[in-house]
Amino acid sequence: MRNLIFEAESNSVSLNFLKEASEVTNSLSDNVKYCVIADAKVLSMHPSFKNQLLEKNCSIFEINEPEKQKNIETFSEIIAFMQKNNMNRNDCLIGFGGGAVTDLTGFVASSYMRGIKYFQIPTSLLAQVDASIGGKTGINFGHIKNFVGSFYNPTQVFICAAFLKTLNDQEFLNGFSEVIKHSIITSKESLEELKSTSQKILVKDTDTLLKCIEESIQIKAQIVAEDFKEKGARKYLNFGHTFAHGIESANHKDPIFHGHAVIIGMLMALKYAKELGFLPEDSYELARNAIDHFNYDFSNIELDAEVIFEAMKSDKKNTEKINLVLLKDIGCPFIYEENSNENLKQYIKKFINEFEK
Ligand SMILES: NC(=O)c1ccc[n+]([C@@H]2O[C@H](COP(=O)([O-])OP(=O)(O)OC[C@H]3O[C@@H](n4cnc5c(N)ncnc54)[C@H](O)[C@@H]3O)[C@@H](O)[C@H]2O)c1
């Protein structure tokens, strides 16, 4: 087990990198009362882990289809469950599942009795490299995603490679888009490393994967430590996301993976930065080529320039003008304020015409 500590907003978060699920339960104390909020499907795929949790006397609240249950009703049910189990401020909550569960768990932890300690055991790649790092918690409200939430850090995060074995390939690639993003906004070396280890990553080789996840988390953790409340550098983590939100809106009837939209969004941002004269051609090619190594399947994604552009304009993060994260080079992101909506619209049309799915 490897352990890293990072500080954010005067909290210390301990990140633990492990190979086996039993190492996670072995780290739990016999003298603490734990309540686990778990993705029911993932727990059923790891029955011996469930038994180990029960042996540690954890009470378990299981959730089916957590993204659909990431709401105020489930929040209330969990609070009632914890109250019934006499959980108090000295006890500890644990989130076990993908980002929907870790977001919900963090939000419950931040509000139960004005805040209770919590651990995260993220089981999807997206939750390991993104959702469980950085202290953003939340639930959906009505149709608006993550409308209610807080900034509240866990004290421990357990990143365990064993859980990724049951994640299907498309979910894996969904999360991997964030790993690619972290590399693109950090350095050419990081991107070259991803390219050269792509085959081992795609077969989920444990050692390669843990090293790659650890490096990716370190990138995000460092940005978050500098800018917990997203006033500056943390905005760079939105690289590709403004375009991606537009693409997701254009596909709302038949939802697509967020990560796949992020990959197209990053390709759009890279090419736009190149065409505006910021990003050198060879850096653009390096990023595009690295992405190509991971064989994303975009065949079911609808790309409609009008809808994408309109959604980008109404994005909650854009006020009067559309702000985009672009690059001056790999590892050099900056915020670009778009002065001509018409130019951007024409660019999106052109990108789509030239894009090979
Ligand atoms: N807090 C943040 O900073 C942050 C950042 C990014 C995303 N998010 C949130 O994270 C959520 C998306 O995360 P996600 O993609 O993990 O979603 P998710 O939790 O819905 O998981 C996706 C699917 O993978 C399954 N799954 C998870 N782990 C598995 C495993 N080990 N084996 C088999 N199946 C497994 C889940 O059951 C689900 O079907 C969204 O709610 C999003 O808002 C939060």
The ligand as an SDF file (V2000), in Angstrom:
LIG
                    3D

 44 48  0  0  0  0  0  0  0  0999 V2000
  -17.3070   15.7840   -7.1390 N   0  0  0  0  0  0  0  0  0  0  0  0
  -16.6620   15.9590   -8.2640 C   0  0  0  0  0  0  0  0  0  0  0  0
  -15.6750   16.6850   -8.3400 O   0  0  0  0  0  0  0  0  0  0  0  0
  -17.1340   15.2090   -9.4840 C   0  0  0  0  0  0  0  0  0  0  0  0
  -16.3320   15.1920  -10.6380 C   0  0  0  0  0  0  0  0  0  0  0  0
  -16.7620   14.4570  -11.7340 C   0  0  0  0  0  0  0  0  0  0  0  0
  -17.9730   13.7650  -11.6760 C   0  0  0  0  0  0  0  0  0  0  0  0
  -18.7300   13.8240  -10.5440 N   0  0  0  0  0  0  0  0  0  0  0  0
  -20.0050   13.0690  -10.4570 C   0  0  0  0  0  0  0  0  0  0  0  0
  -19.6960   11.6740  -10.6070 O   0  0  0  0  0  0  0  0  0  0  0  0
  -20.8100   11.0260  -11.2290 C   0  0  0  0  0  0  0  0  0  0  0  0
  -20.2820   10.2300  -12.3980 C   0  0  0  0  0  0  0  0  0  0  0  0
  -19.3640    9.2650  -11.9120 O   0  0  0  0  0  0  0  0  0  0  0  0
  -19.3910    7.7510  -12.4140 P   0  0  0  0  0  0  0  0  0  0  0  0
  -19.1760    7.7320  -13.8770 O   0  0  0  0  0  0  0  0  0  0  0  0
  -18.5170    6.9580  -11.5450 O   0  0  0  0  0  0  0  0  0  0  0  0
  -20.9410    7.4030  -12.2070 O   0  0  0  0  0  0  0  0  0  0  0  0
  -21.7440    6.2680  -11.4170 P   0  0  0  0  0  0  0  0  0  0  0  0
  -21.5010    6.3400   -9.9610 O   0  0  0  0  0  0  0  0  0  0  0  0
  -23.1520    6.3830  -11.8780 O   0  0  0  0  0  0  0  0  0  0  0  0
  -21.0640    4.9360  -11.9610 O   0  0  0  0  0  0  0  0  0  0  0  0
  -21.1830    4.6290  -13.3350 C   0  0  0  0  0  0  0  0  0  0  0  0
  -21.5890    3.1580  -13.5190 C   0  0  0  0  0  0  0  0  0  0  0  0
  -20.4950    2.3370  -13.1780 O   0  0  0  0  0  0  0  0  0  0  0  0
  -20.9190    1.3510  -12.2550 C   0  0  0  0  0  0  0  0  0  0  0  0
  -19.7440    0.9990  -11.4580 N   0  0  0  0  0  0  0  0  0  0  0  0
  -19.0240    1.7850  -10.6180 C   0  0  0  0  0  0  0  0  0  0  0  0
  -17.9820    1.1020  -10.1490 N   0  0  0  0  0  0  0  0  0  0  0  0
  -18.0190   -0.1240  -10.6900 C   0  0  0  0  0  0  0  0  0  0  0  0
  -17.2020   -1.2910  -10.5910 C   0  0  0  0  0  0  0  0  0  0  0  0
  -16.0900   -1.2950   -9.8750 N   0  0  0  0  0  0  0  0  0  0  0  0
  -17.5650   -2.3950  -11.2830 N   0  0  0  0  0  0  0  0  0  0  0  0
  -18.6850   -2.3850  -12.0610 C   0  0  0  0  0  0  0  0  0  0  0  0
  -19.4850   -1.3330  -12.2180 N   0  0  0  0  0  0  0  0  0  0  0  0
  -19.1550   -0.2130  -11.5370 C   0  0  0  0  0  0  0  0  0  0  0  0
  -22.0580    1.9850  -11.4940 C   0  0  0  0  0  0  0  0  0  0  0  0
  -22.9010    1.0310  -10.9030 O   0  0  0  0  0  0  0  0  0  0  0  0
  -22.7390    2.7440  -12.6180 C   0  0  0  0  0  0  0  0  0  0  0  0
  -23.5630    1.8800  -13.3560 O   0  0  0  0  0  0  0  0  0  0  0  0
  -21.7970   12.1020  -11.6160 C   0  0  0  0  0  0  0  0  0  0  0  0
  -22.8200   12.1230  -10.6550 O   0  0  0  0  0  0  0  0  0  0  0  0
  -20.9730   13.3880  -11.5510 C   0  0  0  0  0  0  0  0  0  0  0  0
  -21.7680   14.5020  -11.2470 O   0  0  0  0  0  0  0  0  0  0  0  0
  -18.3230   14.5170   -9.4610 C   0  0  0  0  0  0  0  0  0  0  0  0
  1  2  1  0
  2  3  2  0
  2  4  1  0
  4  5  1  0
  4 44  2  0
  5  6  2  0
  6  7  1  0
  7  8  2  0
  8  9  1  0
  8 44  1  0
  9 10  1  0
  9 42  1  0
 10 11  1  0
 11 12  1  0
 11 40  1  0
 12 13  1  0
 13 14  1  0
 14 15  2  0
 14 16  1  0
 14 17  1  0
 17 18  1  0
 18 19  2  0
 18 20  1  0
 18 21  1  0
 21 22  1  0
 22 23  1  0
 23 24  1  0
 23 38  1  0
 24 25  1  0
 25 26  1  0
 25 36  1  0
 26 27  1  0
 26 35  1  0
 27 28  2  0
 28 29  1  0
 29 30  1  0
 29 35  2  0
 30 31  1  0
 30 32  2  0
 32 33  1  0
 33 34  2  0
 34 35  1  0
 36 37  1  0
 36 38  1  0
 38 39  1  0
 40 41  1  0
 40 42  1  0
 42 43  1  0
M  CHG  2   8   1  16  -1
M  END
$$$$
